[in-house]
């Protein structure tokens, strides 16, 4: 007799069929403020089932990218984004960071940029106060803070982990100091990253309150290094800090500088280290690291 072998591209798995069905749904039904929670719940459910490599494909990631991008288009202070939507999206981001790097790096920068737009809309909503949500791969802390408080105290954030394994230790420490956070004593497990936003950063904001978003990615799946040798690695977690005021906020020429502290996660010795930031427009729009 003959032996037949399935081609996953011709005979999709049950999970990939669910991705295909979701894709058809969003083609035939516009994502709106009314249905966005339902759509992201469906997305989170199907992504959580994609544990096999055959389902962690570029075409399935395109469905994820399309949903998150469309949500960013509808997101605005006048079109409310619920906490449930954000929690669902964070769970999706956490899951797809474990997909093959060659798949994720194609759309990672677009996904993160869209996610930043969604969270920026969240903190601009009139009744929003705060949201903290954390998964194995991604943590988000979003707050609305009175400007009067920020101009006297600034804002600090510390994200701590034990590794291995990764365990939440103190994933938000919002300080009241006008000085930068100090490094912990050796007897205390070190933070993976911390940031201090000084009072001078907020002096030019003519608003009653302002949104602040901290995002943490434990892996560099969304942030591949382009056009460098394989001896270069991302040696820390990735920390994002966004001030959402509705007006331009400059980090330049501050009387007290903003400070970012990262603990090197690799136990290897390297010849040099650079503190870098992500440029969404580099590498033809796919993003890349820059020392600028």
C-alpha positions in Angstrom: 0.0 0.0 0.0 0.9 3.7 -0.2 1.9 5.9 2.7 0.5 9.4 2.7 2.2 12.2 4.6 0.5 15.4 5.6 1.8 18.7 4.5 1.0 21.3 7.2 0.7 24.0 4.6 -2.0 22.0 2.7 -3.6 20.2 5.7 -3.6 22.8 8.5 -3.7 21.6 12.1 -6.8 22.3 14.3 -5.0 25.3 15.9 -4.0 26.8 12.5 -7.6 26.4 11.4 -8.6 28.5 14.4 -6.1 31.2 13.3 -7.6 31.0 9.8 -11.1 31.4 11.2 -10.1 34.4 13.3 -8.5 35.9 10.2 -11.8 35.5 8.3 -13.7 37.0 11.2 -11.7 40.2 11.3 -11.9 40.5 7.5 -15.6 40.4 7.6 -16.1 42.3 10.9 -14.3 45.5 11.7 -12.6 45.6 15.1 -14.3 48.3 17.2 -14.5 49.5 20.8 -17.6 47.3 21.2 -16.1 44.0 20.1 -12.4 44.5 20.8 -12.4 42.6 24.2 -14.1 39.6 22.5 -11.6 39.6 19.6 -8.6 39.8 21.9 -10.0 37.0 24.1 -10.3 34.8 21.0 -6.8 35.8 19.9 -5.4 35.0 23.3 -7.1 31.7 23.4 -5.9 30.5 20.0 -2.3 31.8 20.6 -2.2 29.9 23.9 -2.9 26.7 22.0 -0.1 27.2 19.5 2.5 25.2 21.4 3.7 23.2 18.5 6.2 24.6 16.0 3.9 23.9 13.1 1.4 26.3 14.5 4.0 29.0 15.3 4.2 30.1 11.6 4.6 33.3 9.8 1.1 33.2 8.5 -0.4 32.7 12.0 1.8 35.5 13.3 0.4 37.7 10.6 -3.1 37.2 12.1 -1.7 38.3 15.5 0.0 41.4 13.9 -3.2 42.3 12.0 -5.4 42.2 15.1 -3.0 44.2 17.3 -2.3 46.8 14.5 -6.1 47.3 14.0 -6.6 47.8 17.7 -3.9 50.5 17.6 -5.8 52.2 14.8 -9.1 52.4 16.7 -7.4 53.3 20.0 -7.7 56.9 21.0 -8.7 58.8 24.2 -12.2 59.1 22.7 -12.4 55.3 21.9 -11.9 53.6 25.3 -9.5 50.7 25.6 -10.4 48.5 28.5 -8.1 46.9 31.0 -9.3 43.5 29.8 -8.1 44.3 26.3 -4.7 45.2 27.5 -4.4 42.1 29.7 -5.4 39.9 26.7 -2.8 41.6 24.5 0.0 41.2 27.1 -0.8 37.5 27.3 -0.6 37.3 23.5 2.8 39.1 23.5 4.1 36.7 26.2 3.1 33.6 24.2 4.5 34.7 20.8 7.9 35.6 22.3 8.5 31.9 22.7 7.9 31.3 19.0 10.9 30.7 16.6 13.0 33.9 16.4 13.1 33.7 12.6 9.3 34.0 12.6 8.9 36.6 15.4 11.5 39.0 14.2 9.6 39.7 10.9 6.8 41.5 12.7 8.1 42.1 16.2 8.8 45.8 15.9 5.4 46.4 14.3 3.7 44.5 17.1 5.6 46.5 19.9 5.0 49.8 18.2 1.2 49.1 17.9 1.2 47.9 21.5 2.8 51.2 22.6 0.1 53.1 20.8 -2.6 51.1 22.5 -1.2 51.6 26.0 -0.7 55.3 25.3 -4.4 55.6 24.5 -5.2 53.7 27.7 -3.4 56.1 30.1 -5.0 59.1 28.4 -8.5 58.0 29.2 -10.4 60.3 31.5 -11.3 57.7 34.2 -8.1 55.6 34.0 -6.0 55.3 37.2 -3.6 52.4 37.0 -3.1 48.8 35.6 -0.4 46.3 36.4 -0.3 43.0 34.5 2.5 40.5 34.3 3.2 37.2 32.5 6.2 34.9 32.1 7.6 37.1 29.3 6.0 40.5 29.6 5.1 43.0 32.3 3.2 46.2 32.0 2.7 49.0 34.5 0.5 51.9 33.4 -0.5 54.8 35.6 -2.0 58.3 35.5 -0.2 60.5 38.0 -0.7 64.1 39.0 1.9 66.4 37.4 2.2 68.3 40.7 3.4 65.1 42.3 5.9 64.4 39.5 7.4 67.8 39.5 8.4 67.4 43.2 9.1 63.7 43.4 9.8 62.4 39.9 9.0 58.7 39.3 11.0 55.5 39.7 10.3 52.0 38.8 12.1 48.8 39.7 11.5 45.4 38.2 13.1 42.4 40.0 13.4 38.8 39.2 15.1 35.7 40.4 16.7 33.8 37.5 16.5 30.9 37.0 13.6 30.5 37.3 11.9 33.8 36.7 9.7 34.6 39.7 7.9 37.9 40.4 9.7 39.4 43.4 8.7 43.1 43.4 7.5 44.0 40.0 6.6 47.5 40.8 8.3 49.8 43.2 7.2 53.4 42.6 9.4 55.6 44.6 9.1 59.1 46.2 12.7 60.1 45.9 14.0 63.0 43.9 17.3 61.1 43.4 18.0 58.1 41.3 17.4 54.7 42.7 20.4 53.0 44.3 21.6 49.5 43.5 20.6 46.9 46.1 23.0 45.4 48.6 24.6 42.1 47.6 22.4 40.2 50.1 19.3 41.2 48.1 18.6 39.6 44.7 19.3 42.4 42.2 16.7 44.1 40.0 16.8 43.2 36.4 16.2 46.8 35.5 15.2 50.1 37.1 14.4 53.6 35.7 14.3 57.0 37.3 12.4 59.9 35.7 13.4 63.1 37.4 11.1 66.0 38.4 12.7 68.3 35.7 11.3 66.0 33.0 7.8 67.0 33.9 8.3 70.8 34.5 7.2 71.8 31.0 3.9 69.8 31.0 0.9 72.0 31.2 -1.5 69.3 32.3 -3.2 68.3 35.5 -2.0 64.8 35.2 0.1 62.6 32.9 0.2 59.0 31.8 3.3 56.9 32.4 3.8 53.4 31.0 6.6 51.0 31.9 6.9 47.8 29.8 9.3 45.0 30.3 10.3 42.2 27.9 12.3 39.4 29.4 13.6 38.2 26.0 14.8 40.0 22.9 12.5 38.1 20.5 10.8 41.3 19.3 14.1 43.1 19.1 16.6 41.2 16.9 20.1 42.6 16.3 20.5 43.4 12.6 23.7 43.3 10.6 26.2 42.5 13.4 28.4 39.5 14.2 27.1 36.6 16.2 29.3 37.6 19.1 27.0 40.5 20.0 24.0 39.7 22.2 21.3 41.4 24.2 22.6 40.9 27.8 19.7 42.3 29.8 16.0 42.4 29.8 14.4 45.2 27.7 12.7 48.1 29.5 10.4 50.7 27.9 9.4 54.0 29.6 6.8 56.2 28.0 5.5 59.6 29.2 2.1 60.3 27.6 1.2 64.0 28.1 -0.3 65.0 24.7 2.6 67.3 24.2 6.3 66.9 23.5 8.5 65.9 26.4 12.3 66.1 26.0 14.8 63.9 27.8 17.6 66.3 26.8 19.4 68.9 29.0 17.7 67.9 32.2 19.0 69.3 35.4 18.9 65.8 36.8 19.3 63.1 34.1 16.9 60.3 33.6 18.6 57.1 34.7 18.3 53.5 33.5 20.0 50.7 35.4 20.3 47.2 33.9 21.7 44.1 35.5 23.6 41.9 33.0 21.8 38.6 32.7 24.6 36.6 31.1 27.3 34.9 33.2 29.8 35.2 30.3 32.5 37.9 30.2 32.4 40.2 27.2 35.0 42.8 26.1 32.6 45.7 26.1 29.0 46.8 26.7 26.8 49.5 25.1 23.5 50.9 26.4 21.3 51.0 23.4 17.7 52.0 22.5 15.4 50.6 19.9 14.8 52.6 16.6 11.5 51.5 15.1 12.4 53.1 11.8 15.7 51.3 11.2 16.4 48.3 9.0 13.7 49.2 6.5 11.0 49.5 9.2 11.8 46.2 10.9 13.7 48.1 13.7 17.2 47.8 15.1 19.3 48.9 18.1 21.1 52.2 18.1 23.6 53.9 20.5 22.3 57.4 19.6 
